C-alpha cells in the first residue's frame, strides 16, 4: 500500500511520521513544493527579530533525517499539480527540472496549508508575506540592504502581523501597523483589545485602525485615510485562506467555511483522500458547525488522526475550540472558544464575566494583573469562551479553561478546581477559581451585573451609580455621575441612597460584589458593574469613533 502526502510541514509531516509508527510496510511519499520540510513556521517572526539567531534551528528535519529515521520518501521542490481520483494517481512536477510525472496512490493526505491573502495594496516597494523560510530570507536580506533607519508597514493586525511588528521593533525598525478592522486582533472583543493597542503605542508603533494601504511606491505608502507614511518594506499579514485548489479540481467537496470538507477521521468526500491542517474544515466545539481554525496544534493532531484512519485505528478527531495565544511586547493575549461579538452576531444567549485577577499572590513580589473574560451559556452554565490579556500566568489560565471546556465542565465548577498553589505561582483562590465564583454567583442569582456598554442605558433609565472605592481612588479618576460611597462606610451611610435602582462599582468588580451583597440585604435593588472601573475604562477607550458599534 502507498500513501502520498501533499505538503511536508505541520499536518503533512505529523501524518507521515505517525503512519510510519503504525505501519512499517506502508510506502510513504511526501511531496513538498518548497525547499524545506518540517520547518518551524511559528518561529519565523522570531528569526526576523533575531530572538532565534540560528536559521538552522528553524529547520527541524531534512529529507535525509526523515528517510533514515522514518523511511519516508520526502521530495522537496516537488509540486503536486492535480489528482486523478478515478485512476488513483497524482500528477507531480519536479520544480528543479520542470519535469512532470505520475505517482500512483492508495491514499492521499492533503496538507497543503493556507494561502496568504494579498490585500489590495499595489506596491513597487519590497513587499513580502511571512509564511515560510524563503519569506524570512527575503525580509532579512531587505533589512540588511538598507542603510540608516528603516521603516516598515505591516498590513494586518492579527497574530502574524503582531509578531512581525514586535520583531521588527526589536531590530530597531520603525513600524506603521495598518489594520482594516476597528481594532487590533479582531477575534478579541473590543475592550479586551484596548490594552494591546496601548502597548503597541507605548513601544512606538504607529497604529492605524479602520485603515487600508492603497499603494506603496517611491518610499511612501498611501493609506486609505489619505495620509502618507514612509516605507522601505511592506509585510503583508492580512490573513489566509485555505489552499483548496487541488481538492477543488479533483472534485472533492469544499465546505461552507471555504475549507476542504472532512469527517471526523479527516476523510474527504473521496474515501481514499484525507485532508488536514489549515486547508481543511474543522468542526466547531461550541455549535458543531463547520469552521476554519488555522493553528499548528490542530494541524498536527489532525495529521495524526488521518494516519490513524489510514492504518485502521478507531480514534476520531476532536472538534476545534480555537485555543490560541500570542505575545505582544510585555503582553500575552490568549483566547478559546467564542467571543462576545460572535455570540451576539449568532444570536446565542450568553452571560459575560470580567475579572482582573493577579498572576500570583499579591503579597509575593512580582504579581501581575490580567484581564480575564469568561463567556457562559446562561441556559446550562457551559463555558462558551474565554479571553485573557496580561503578563505572567495568562498561558496557564487559558489552558485550564480550554481543558475545562474540552471536559465539559460548567463555568461554576471552575470554582472547585483544585489548582496548584504556592505564592510565587498562584493564589489559594486562583484566577480560574475566582471566575468560577463569579459564574456561580450569577448563575444562582446571588449577584446581578451590568456590562460596561450597558451602563449608560441603566443610568438613563434612572439608576444611581455608586462608586465604592476609596476617596483617593475616586479622585484619581471616576465615571461621570458616580456618587462616592466607600465600601467600608456603606453599612452606616446607605440611607443616603434613595430607593432608585443602584449600579455599584469598584476598581475591578470584587469590592463591588461585596457592596452588591450588602446593599441587596439592606433592601436595595443593586447590580454590580462587571469588571469594575478598569473594564469600563478599557471599553470606553474603544468608543472614540463608532459608539454605535460597541460589539462590532
Ligand atoms: P503548513 O504547515 O503551512 O504546510 C503546508 C505545506 O504544503 C507548505 O510548505 C506548502 O509549500 C506545501 N504545499 C502546498 N501545496 C502544495 C502542492 N500542491 N504540492 C506540494 N506542496 C504543497 N500556529 C500556532 O498554533 N501557533 C503559533 O504560534 C503560530 N505561529 C505562526 C507563525 C507564522 C509566521 C505562520 C506562517 C504560521 C503560524 N501558525 C501558528 C500557524 C501554523 O503554522 C499553521 O496552522 C500550520 O503550519 C498549518 O499546518 P499545515 O500542514 O496545514 O500547513
Boltz pocket constraint, residues with backbone or C-beta under 6 A from the ligand:
constraints:
  - pocket:
      binder: B
      contacts: [[A, 6], [A, 7], [A, 8], [A, 9], [A, 10], [A, 11], [A, 12], [A, 31], [A, 32], [A, 33], [A, 34], [A, 36], [A, 41], [A, 42], [A, 43], [A, 44], [A, 45], [A, 78], [A, 79], [A, 80], [A, 81], [A, 111], [A, 112], [A, 113], [A, 114], [A, 130], [A, 131], [A, 132], [A, 160], [A, 243], [A, 246], [A, 276], [A, 277], [A, 278], [A, 279], [A, 293], [A, 294], [A, 295], [A, 296], [A, 297], [A, 299], [A, 323], [A, 325]]
      max_distance: 6.0
